[in-house]
Amino acid sequence: MDKKVLVSYASRAGATAEVAEEVGKTLAAEGLMVDVLPVQKVGSLEPYSVLVLGSAARHSRLIPETMRFARKFSRQIKGIKVAYFVSCLTMFKDTPETRATVTGYLKPLVKLKEPLDIGLFGGAMVPEKIPGFWSKVMKNAERGDYRDWDKIREWARGVAQKL
Ligand SMILES: Cc1cc2nc3c(=O)[nH]c(=O)nc-3n(C[C@H](O)[C@H](O)[C@H](O)COP(=O)(O)O)c2cc1C
């Protein structure tokens, strides 16, 4: 396999960034050349034939920087293989209902380009890691980390198989 993969992610408090790093490590262990970068640091998709795009969710949608990235690179995204993942609190339980809800968050991306696969993962709530205004609002929120690393790695291996 000689495809270069970009794992790019939109994260506010770091949980999705860590998921993206794990996805990247798993893809690399499968023999792929992988870069892992926040959406803000991607200058071009030219070097890549595969994009894995991950996002946190807020207010029942992907965080805005994800769609900003997708719009900026829409022409290139349409020409390469893509997979998407979301890491959010709705997926603290994996049920048909939570999957349907979070699949809904991905609709704008799926509309742009049909993905090879979609990963739906639990997120984390660590109020002091949330930047800005929402840190105070969320300071008494129930903390938790619902990221299932085995599930994340298994998903990434599945994506590698499909390339
Ligand atoms: C202000 C705020 C709003 C959120 N809204 C949602 C939501 O609508 N649905 C959801 O599943 N998770 C929601 N979450 C949870 C985040 O998606 C989750 O904590 C995620 O792991 C954060 O990722 P990050 O650390 O990469 O920013 C919200 C979190 C915050 C702080």
Ligand as a Chemical Component Dictionary entry (heavy atoms), coordinates in Angstrom:
data_LIG
# 
_chem_comp.id                   LIG 
_chem_comp.type                 NON-POLYMER 
_chem_comp.pdbx_formal_charge   0 
_chem_comp.three_letter_code    LIG 
# 
loop_
_chem_comp_atom.comp_id 
_chem_comp_atom.atom_id 
_chem_comp_atom.alt_atom_id 
_chem_comp_atom.type_symbol 
_chem_comp_atom.charge 
_chem_comp_atom.model_Cartn_x 
_chem_comp_atom.model_Cartn_y 
_chem_comp_atom.model_Cartn_z 
_chem_comp_atom.pdbx_ordinal 
LIG C1  C1  C 0 -20.784 23.164 25.005 1  
LIG C2  C2  C 0 -20.807 21.708 24.626 2  
LIG C3  C3  C 0 -21.837 21.216 23.870 3  
LIG C4  C4  C 0 -21.889 19.853 23.526 4  
LIG N1  N1  N 0 -22.931 19.405 22.757 5  
LIG C5  C5  C 0 -22.947 18.087 22.420 6  
LIG C6  C6  C 0 -24.009 17.564 21.617 7  
LIG O1  O1  O 0 -24.903 18.282 21.182 8  
LIG N2  N2  N 0 -24.012 16.239 21.346 9  
LIG C7  C7  C 0 -23.034 15.396 21.806 10 
LIG O2  O2  O 0 -23.099 14.206 21.550 11 
LIG N3  N3  N 0 -21.997 15.863 22.552 12 
LIG C8  C8  C 0 -21.944 17.170 22.856 13 
LIG N4  N4  N 0 -20.902 17.653 23.610 14 
LIG C9  C9  C 0 -19.855 16.738 24.040 15 
LIG C10 C10 C 0 -18.603 16.759 23.188 16 
LIG O3  O3  O 0 -18.859 16.388 21.849 17 
LIG C11 C11 C 0 -17.587 15.802 23.811 18 
LIG O4  O4  O 0 -17.274 16.263 25.086 19 
LIG C12 C12 C 0 -16.357 15.632 22.949 20 
LIG O5  O5  O 0 -15.632 14.506 23.388 21 
LIG C13 C13 C 0 -15.491 16.871 23.009 22 
LIG O6  O6  O 0 -14.432 16.702 22.116 23 
LIG P1  P1  P 0 -13.132 17.620 22.166 24 
LIG O7  O7  O 0 -12.480 17.363 23.514 25 
LIG O8  O8  O 0 -12.320 17.121 21.033 26 
LIG O9  O9  O 0 -13.563 19.026 22.001 27 
LIG C14 C14 C 0 -20.853 18.992 23.964 28 
LIG C15 C15 C 0 -19.797 19.513 24.726 29 
LIG C16 C16 C 0 -19.762 20.848 25.054 30 
LIG C17 C17 C 0 -18.613 21.381 25.874 31 
# 
loop_
_chem_comp_bond.comp_id 
_chem_comp_bond.atom_id_1 
_chem_comp_bond.atom_id_2 
_chem_comp_bond.value_order 
_chem_comp_bond.pdbx_ordinal 
LIG C1  C2  SING 1  
LIG C2  C3  SING 2  
LIG C2  C16 DOUB 3  
LIG C3  C4  DOUB 4  
LIG C4  N1  SING 5  
LIG C4  C14 SING 6  
LIG N1  C5  DOUB 7  
LIG C5  C6  SING 8  
LIG C5  C8  SING 9  
LIG C6  O1  DOUB 10 
LIG C6  N2  SING 11 
LIG N2  C7  SING 12 
LIG C7  O2  DOUB 13 
LIG C7  N3  SING 14 
LIG N3  C8  DOUB 15 
LIG C8  N4  SING 16 
LIG N4  C9  SING 17 
LIG N4  C14 SING 18 
LIG C9  C10 SING 19 
LIG C10 O3  SING 20 
LIG C10 C11 SING 21 
LIG C11 O4  SING 22 
LIG C11 C12 SING 23 
LIG C12 O5  SING 24 
LIG C12 C13 SING 25 
LIG C13 O6  SING 26 
LIG O6  P1  SING 27 
LIG P1  O7  DOUB 28 
LIG P1  O8  SING 29 
LIG P1  O9  SING 30 
LIG C14 C15 DOUB 31 
LIG C15 C16 SING 32 
LIG C16 C17 SING 33 
# 
